[in-house]
Amino acid sequence: MLRAGIAVLTSPAPLLSRGGHSQGWDAGAEKLGAFFGRVLLAIDYAPGFEARAARADPVVRYGAFIADTMARYRASHPLRAEQPELWALLQAEERRLRKDRPSEWAAGVAFGREATRASSAP
């Protein structure tokens, strides 16, 4: 007997595709992977950071990613010039989060700063 199932995935933060069989990557997906690589470093070096990361609302983690990536793009004219569509998308997402989810945005900025400090520590 063949059985089939349907899975419905939902999230208050965007779900980005990072490829797969015959699938492309969503804009910014590689940046998101790099950001969470830095978060993993923070988990390794900052006591309690893993628990804080796990408890964080998905929008807070997404806000941390947007804030971190915006800082990198603001500091680099070549990034903005080479990827104007992603730059525009990041700007729109920052505006949306600041307007519609200000507390999650602020918590995301703080979360991102903590991750950066911890992953940069000697």
N, C-alpha and C positions, 0 to 999 in steps of 0.2 A: 504494500500500500504506500503510495507516494503522498507525503504530507508537505504542505507549503505553509510558510508563515510570513507575516508582514511585520516589519519593525518600523516604528515611527520614532525618529530622533528629533527631539526639540531642545532648544537652548535659548536663554534670554540674550546670549551673545551670538554673533555670527558663527556658523560652521563653515570652515574653509576646506576645500578639496586640495589635497596634495598629491593628486595623481592616482594612478591605478591602471588596471588594464583598459586601454583605449580611453583614458580620461586625461584631461588637462589639469593644470594647476590654477587655482583662483589667484587673483591679484593679491600680492602680499603674503601668500602662503609660505614662501621660502623665508621671508622676514620673520614670520611667526615662529617657524621652526628654530631660527637662530635665537630669537628672544627666549624661547623656552629652554634652549641649550644653556643660556646664561642663568636662567632660573635654577636649572639642575646644579650648576656650580654653587649657587647660593645655598641650596639644600645641603650640599656636601660640607660647606664651611661655616654656616651660621646655625648655632644651636636653636632648635625650635622653629626654624624657618619652614621646614617641610609641613609641620602641623598648621602653621599660619597660612601657607599656600593652599593646603587642602581645604581649610575652612573658608577661604575667600570666595565670595560670590563670583560666578563666572564673568559677570559684567566688570567686576573689579579687576580680575585678571586680564580681561580684554582691554580695559582702560589703561592698565599698566603697559601692555604691548603698544597701544596707540601712542601713549605719552613718550615711551622710550624711542619708538621709531620716528615720531615727529621731531624729537630732539636731534636725532641723527641726521634727518633730512634738513632741518633748519641750519645745521652746522656745515652742510655740504652742498654747495651750489652744483657740483657735478651730479650728485644723486638726483636733485630736483630737475636738472636739465635732461638727464638720461631717462628718467622715468616720470614724465609729467602726469600721466594718467594715475599712477599710484600716489603721487604727491597730492593730486586733487582729491582722491578718495580718502587719504589720511586726513587732510584738512577738513573734509566734510564729516568724517567720523568724529574727529575731535570736537567740532562745533556741536554735533548732535549729542554727544555724551555730556558736554558741558551744560547744554540747555535742558536735555530731557532726564539726565541721570547725574545731577551735580554731586551728590554724596558718593556715588560709586566712582565717578571720575576722580574726585579728591582722594578717595581711598586707593584707587588704582595708581595714581601718581606716587603716593607714599609707598605702596607695595613695590612699584618699579624702582624707586630710589633705594629701598632696602635691599632689593635683589642686586642692584648694581654695586652698592657698597660691599655686600657680602661676597659677590663673585670677583671683586677687584682686590679684596684683602690679600696681603702677602701670606 
